[in-house]
Amino acid sequence: MIKGLVPLVIAQFLSAFADNAILFTVIAIVLQGGERGEWYIPALQSVFLVAYVTLAPWVGIWADRLPKPQVLIIANLIKTAGGGLLLAGIEPLIAYSLVGAGAALYSPAKYGILPEIADEDQLVKANGWVEGATIAAILLGTVGGARIADQSIPAALFVICGCFLLSTLVSLTLPGLPARRHDGSPAVQQLVTQSRILLKSQRARLVLLGLAMFWAAAATLRVVLVAWAPAVLHTQTATDIAELTLFTAIGIVIGAALAPSWIPLSAIRRTRYAGYAIALMFGLLAASSEPWPARTALLGIGVAGGFFVVPLNAAIQDIGHRGVGAGITVAIQNFFLNAAMLVAVGLYTAAAARGADPVMVLLVMGAIVLVFVARIAVRLPRNLTDT
C-alpha cells in the first residue's frame, strides 16, 4: 500500500460523504418547502460551481504553497461552517456557496497530493482508490443524507458537520509533505501563465476537454433527474431521487476499480470507447419509462464514466506534475471543468425556467457527448511522448 494513501482515502470518504449528503439535504429543504420554482435546485448547483470558478486563481497556489494535509484541514473547516449556516436557517444559496468554497480549496490538495505520495507507475492505482472512496461516499451520502433529511433536516446537518470534522481529524495523520515554492506574482496572473504553459501540450488540451465534457454532462444529469424522475417515474421525495443516482455511483465504483488494469496511461486512447458508451446510455435513459430500465441505464453511465474519468485524471496529473506543479494543475483543471459545468447547468436552468422537456434534454446531452468524444479521439496523440 502506498504510504499515506489509507488516511487520505478515509479522509476523502468522510468529506465526500458529507458533500453529497448536504446536497440532498438542501434538496429536501426545497422539496419540503414547496414555494420555490424548478429553477432553484439548478441554481443551488450553480452557486456551488461559481465558488470553484472564482477561486481557481488562488486555491491552486494555496494547495502548493502550504503542505497539502494542512490545506485539507482548512477546507473541511470551511465546509463545516457552511453546514453550520444551514443549521442556523441561513438562505441555502448563501450557505451552500460557502460549502462550495471549501470544496474548491479541498480538491487541488486532494488530487495534488497523489503525485507526491505515488510514483508514475502507482498513480492510476492511487487515483482508482481515491475515486472509489469518493463514489462509495456518494453511494452512502446520497441515499443516507436524503433518508435522514426526509425524517429530520437538523439531524442530517448534525451528521454532515460531524463527518467534516472527523475528516479533519483523520487528515492530521497524513505524512508531512513539503510545500512547493511559487513566485510572488498576482494569483490571476499566475493562473493565466501556468494555464498557457500547460495548454501548450495538445495532449493536455484534449484531456482537459474530455474531462470538462464528462463533468458538464454529469452535473447536468444530476439536476435533470430532479425534474425527469417526477415527470416520468412519478417519484415524490428526495430519497426517491437519491436512490436513482445511487445506480450511477455504483457504476462509477465498478468502472474506477477496473480502469487501472484495463486502461493504463500508455493506452489512454481506449477511453474513447467508454465515452461512446456514455452517449449510448443517455439515449437509453431518455427512452426509459419504468424504474428498472432507468436504473440500468444510470448504472451503465456510471461504469463507462469510471473507465473514462480515472485514466484521464491520472493523465493530466502526470502531465502537470512534470510541468507546472500538481496543485496548480488541479486548480487549472478545476477552473475549466467547473466553468464547463457552470455553463451547462446554467443553460439547463434557463431551459427549465422555460419548461424544457427533460427527456429531450437527455437526448441532446447524449448527442453532445458523442460529438465531443469522436472529436477528441481523432486528435489525441497516440504516443505518451507526443505533445
C-alpha positions in Angstrom: 0.0 0.0 0.0 1.2 3.5 -0.9 2.4 5.4 2.2 -0.2 7.9 3.3 -2.9 6.6 1.0 -5.1 4.9 3.7 -5.7 8.1 5.8 -6.2 10.1 2.5 -8.8 7.6 1.3 -10.6 7.7 4.7 -10.5 11.5 4.9 -11.8 11.8 1.4 -14.6 9.3 2.1 -15.8 11.2 5.1 -15.6 14.6 3.3 -17.3 13.3 0.1 -20.0 11.6 2.2 -20.8 14.9 3.8 -20.6 16.8 0.4 -23.2 14.6 -1.1 -25.4 14.3 2.0 -25.6 18.1 2.2 -26.7 18.5 -1.4 -29.6 16.1 -0.9 -30.4 17.7 2.5 -30.7 21.0 0.7 -32.9 19.4 -2.0 -35.1 18.0 0.9 -35.4 21.5 2.3 -36.6 22.8 -1.1 -39.0 19.9 -1.7 -40.5 20.2 1.8 -40.8 24.0 1.5 -42.6 23.8 -1.9 -42.6 27.5 -2.5 -39.5 27.7 -4.8 -39.7 27.1 -8.6 -38.0 24.5 -10.7 -35.0 26.8 -11.3 -34.0 26.8 -7.6 -32.2 23.4 -7.5 -30.2 24.1 -10.6 -29.4 27.4 -9.1 -28.0 25.7 -6.0 -25.7 23.6 -8.2 -24.7 26.8 -9.9 -23.6 28.7 -6.7 -21.5 25.7 -5.7 -19.8 25.8 -9.1 -19.3 29.6 -9.0 -17.0 29.1 -6.0 -14.8 26.7 -8.0 -14.5 29.1 -10.9 -14.0 32.4 -9.0 -11.5 30.9 -6.5 -9.5 29.0 -9.1 -6.6 31.6 -9.3 -5.9 31.2 -5.6 -6.7 27.6 -4.5 -4.0 26.0 -6.6 -1.4 28.4 -5.3 -2.5 27.7 -1.7 -2.5 24.0 -2.4 1.2 24.2 -3.4 2.3 27.0 -1.1 1.1 25.2 2.0 1.6 21.5 2.9 -1.4 19.7 1.3 -2.6 17.9 4.5 -2.9 21.4 6.1 -5.0 22.6 3.1 -7.3 19.6 3.5 -7.9 20.6 7.2 -8.7 24.2 6.4 -11.0 23.3 3.6 -13.0 20.9 5.8 -13.4 23.6 8.4 -14.8 25.9 5.8 -17.3 23.3 4.7 -18.3 22.7 8.3 -19.0 26.4 8.6 -21.3 26.2 5.5 -23.2 23.3 7.2 -23.5 25.4 10.4 -25.1 28.2 8.4 -27.7 25.8 7.0 -28.4 24.6 10.5 -28.8 28.2 11.6 -31.5 28.7 9.0 -29.5 31.0 6.6 -30.6 31.1 3.0 -29.5 27.8 1.3 -28.0 29.6 -1.7 -25.6 31.5 0.6 -24.8 28.6 2.9 -24.2 26.2 0.0 -21.9 28.6 -1.7 -19.6 28.5 1.4 -19.6 24.7 1.2 -18.6 25.2 -2.5 -15.7 27.4 -1.4 -14.4 24.8 1.0 -14.7 22.1 -1.8 -12.9 24.3 -4.2 -9.9 24.5 -1.8 -10.1 20.8 -0.9 -9.9 19.5 -4.5 -6.4 20.7 -5.6 -4.9 19.4 -2.3 -6.8 16.0 -2.6 -5.6 15.3 -6.1 -2.4 17.2 -6.0 -1.1 15.1 -3.1 -1.3 11.9 -5.1 1.8 12.5 -7.3 3.7 13.4 -4.1 3.0 10.0 -2.4 2.8 7.8 -5.5 5.2 7.4 -8.4 4.1 7.3 -12.0 3.5 3.5 -12.0 1.3 3.8 -9.0 -0.6 7.0 -10.0 -3.5 5.3 -11.8 -3.9 2.9 -8.9 -3.9 5.7 -6.3 -6.5 7.6 -8.4 -8.6 4.5 -8.5 -8.6 4.2 -4.7 -9.5 7.9 -4.2 -12.2 7.8 -6.9 -13.5 4.5 -5.5 -13.7 6.0 -2.0 -15.3 9.1 -3.4 -18.0 7.2 -5.2 -18.6 4.9 -2.2 -19.1 8.0 -0.2 -21.6 9.3 -2.9 -23.4 6.0 -2.6 -23.9 6.3 1.1 -24.1 10.1 1.3 -26.6 10.5 -1.4 -29.1 7.9 -0.1 -28.2 8.2 3.6 -28.3 12.0 3.6 -31.7 12.1 1.8 -33.2 9.5 4.1 -32.1 11.3 7.2 -33.2 14.7 5.8 -36.6 13.4 4.8 -37.1 12.5 8.5 -35.2 15.4 10.2 -33.2 18.1 8.5 -31.4 19.2 11.7 -30.3 15.6 12.3 -28.9 15.4 8.8 -27.0 18.6 9.2 -25.5 17.4 12.5 -24.3 14.2 10.9 -22.9 16.2 8.0 -20.9 18.6 10.2 -19.7 15.7 12.2 -18.3 14.0 9.1 -16.5 17.1 8.0 -14.9 17.4 11.5 -13.9 13.7 11.6 -12.3 14.1 8.1 -10.3 17.0 9.6 -9.0 14.8 12.4 -8.0 12.0 10.0 -6.1 14.5 7.9 -3.9 15.2 10.9 -2.4 11.7 10.5 -1.3 12.2 6.9 2.5 12.2 6.4 4.4 15.5 6.5 4.9 16.9 3.0 6.9 19.9 1.9 5.3 22.9 0.4 6.1 23.7 -3.3 7.5 27.2 -3.8 5.9 29.8 -6.0 6.8 33.2 -7.2 5.1 36.3 -5.7 3.3 37.4 -8.8 -0.5 38.0 -8.6 -2.7 34.9 -8.4 -4.7 35.6 -11.6 -1.5 36.3 -13.5 0.0 33.0 -12.2 -3.1 31.1 -13.2 -3.1 32.6 -16.7 0.7 32.0 -17.1 0.6 28.4 -15.8 -2.5 27.7 -17.9 -0.7 28.8 -21.1 2.3 26.6 -20.2 0.1 23.6 -19.5 -2.1 24.1 -22.6 0.8 24.2 -24.9 0.6 20.4 -24.9 -2.1 19.1 -27.3 -2.4 16.0 -25.0 -3.2 18.3 -22.0 -5.7 20.3 -24.0 -7.6 17.3 -25.2 -7.6 15.5 -21.8 -9.0 18.7 -20.2 -11.6 18.9 -22.9 -12.7 15.3 -22.3 -12.9 15.8 -18.5 -14.8 19.1 -19.0 -17.3 17.3 -21.3 -17.8 14.4 -18.8 -18.3 16.6 -15.7 -20.6 19.1 -17.5 -22.8 16.1 -18.5 -22.6 14.6 -15.0 -23.6 17.9 -13.3 -26.4 18.5 -15.7 -27.7 14.9 -15.3 -27.8 15.3 -11.5 -30.2 18.3 -11.8 -32.1 16.9 -14.8 -33.0 13.9 -12.8 -34.8 16.1 -10.2 -37.2 17.1 -13.0 -37.2 13.9 -15.0 -37.9 11.4 -12.2 -41.1 13.0 -11.0 -42.4 13.6 -14.6 -41.5 10.1 -15.9 -41.3 7.8 -12.9 -43.6 9.7 -10.6 -41.1 10.0 -7.7 -42.1 12.2 -4.8 -39.2 12.6 -2.2 -35.5 13.4 -2.1 -34.9 9.8 -1.2 -36.6 8.6 -4.4 -34.3 10.8 -6.5 -31.2 9.9 -4.4 -31.9 6.2 -5.0 -31.8 6.8 -8.7 -28.4 8.5 -8.6 -27.2 5.6 -6.4 -27.0 3.4 -9.5 -24.7 5.9 -11.3 -22.5 5.9 -8.2 -22.3 2.1 -8.1 -21.4 2.1 -11.7 -18.6 4.6 -11.2 -17.2 2.5 -8.4 -17.1 -0.5 -10.7 -15.5 1.5 -13.5 -13.0 3.2 -11.3 -11.9 -0.2 -9.8 -11.4 -1.8 -13.2 -9.9 1.2 -15.1 -6.3 1.0 -13.7 -5.8 -2.5 -15.1 -7.7 -2.1 -18.3 -6.6 1.5 -19.3 -3.0 2.3 -18.2 -1.5 5.7 -19.2 0.1 4.1 -22.2 -3.3 3.1 -23.6 -5.2 6.3 -22.8 -6.9 6.3 -26.2 -9.1 3.4 -25.0 -11.1 5.9 -23.0 -13.0 6.8 -26.3 -14.9 3.5 -26.1 -16.2 4.5 -22.6 -17.2 7.9 -24.0 -19.2 6.3 -26.7 -20.9 4.1 -24.1 -21.9 7.1 -22.1 -23.6 8.7 -25.1 -25.5 5.4 -25.8 -26.6 5.2 -22.1 -28.0 8.7 -22.2 -30.2 7.6 -25.1 -31.4 4.5 -23.3 -32.2 6.6 -20.2 -34.3 9.0 -22.3 -36.2 6.1 -23.7 -36.9 4.6 -20.2 -40.3 4.9 -18.7 -40.0 2.3 -15.9 -37.7 2.3 -12.8 -35.5 -0.7 -13.7 -34.6 0.2 -17.3 -33.8 3.7 -15.9 -31.6 2.3 -13.2 -29.8 0.0 -15.7 -29.1 3.0 -17.9 -27.8 5.0 -15.0 -25.6 2.1 -13.9 -24.2 1.9 -17.4 -23.4 5.7 -17.4 -21.6 5.2 -14.1 -19.5 2.2 -15.3 -18.5 3.9 -18.5 -17.8 7.1 -16.6 -15.4 5.4 -14.2 -13.5 4.0 -17.2 -13.5 7.4 -18.8 -12.5 9.8 -16.0 -10.0 7.8 -13.9 -7.4 7.4 -16.6 -7.9 11.0 -17.8 -7.4 12.3 -14.3 -4.2 10.3 -14.0 -3.0 11.6 -17.4 -3.5 15.3 -16.5 -1.9 14.9 -13.1 1.1 13.2 -14.7 1.5 16.0 -17.2 1.1 18.7 -14.6 3.5 17.1 -12.0 6.2 17.0 -14.6 5.5 20.6 -15.6 3.8 23.4 -13.7 3.1 21.5 -10.5 0.4 19.2 -9.3 -1.6 21.7 -7.2 -1.6 24.3 -9.9 -2.6 21.7 -12.5 -5.6 20.6 -10.5 -6.6 24.2 -9.9 -6.4 24.8 -13.7 -8.4 21.6 -14.2 -11.0 22.6 -11.7 -11.3 26.1 -13.4 -12.1 24.6 -16.8 -14.2 21.7 -15.5 -16.3 23.8 -13.3 -16.6 26.6 -15.8 -18.0 23.9 -18.2 -20.3 22.6 -15.5 -21.5 26.1 -14.7 -22.3 26.9 -18.3 -24.1 23.5 -18.8 -26.1 23.8 -15.6 -26.8 27.5 -16.4 -28.1 26.6 -19.8 -30.3 23.9 -18.3 -31.6 26.3 -15.6 -32.6 28.7 -18.3 -34.2 25.9 -20.3 -36.1 24.6 -17.2 -37.4 28.0 -16.5 -39.0 27.9 -20.0 -40.5 24.5 -19.5 -37.9 22.3 -21.4 -38.8 18.6 -21.6 -36.3 16.7 -19.5 -36.5 13.7 -21.9 -35.4 15.9 -24.8 -32.6 17.4 -22.6 -31.2 13.8 -22.1 -31.2 13.1 -25.8 -29.4 16.4 -26.5 -26.8 15.6 -23.8 -26.2 12.1 -25.4 -25.6 13.7 -28.8 -23.2 16.3 -27.4 -21.2 13.6 -25.6 -20.9 11.6 -28.8 -19.7 14.5 -30.8 -17.1 15.6 -28.2 -15.7 12.1 -27.8 -15.4 11.5 -31.5 -13.6 14.8 -32.0 -11.1 14.1 -29.1 -10.5 10.5 -30.4 -9.4 11.8 -33.8 -7.0 14.3 -32.4 -5.5 12.7 -29.3 -1.8 11.8 -29.9 -1.1 8.0 -30.0 2.1 8.1 -28.0 2.8 9.4 -24.5 5.8 11.3 -25.7 3.7 13.2 -28.3 2.5 16.7 -27.2 
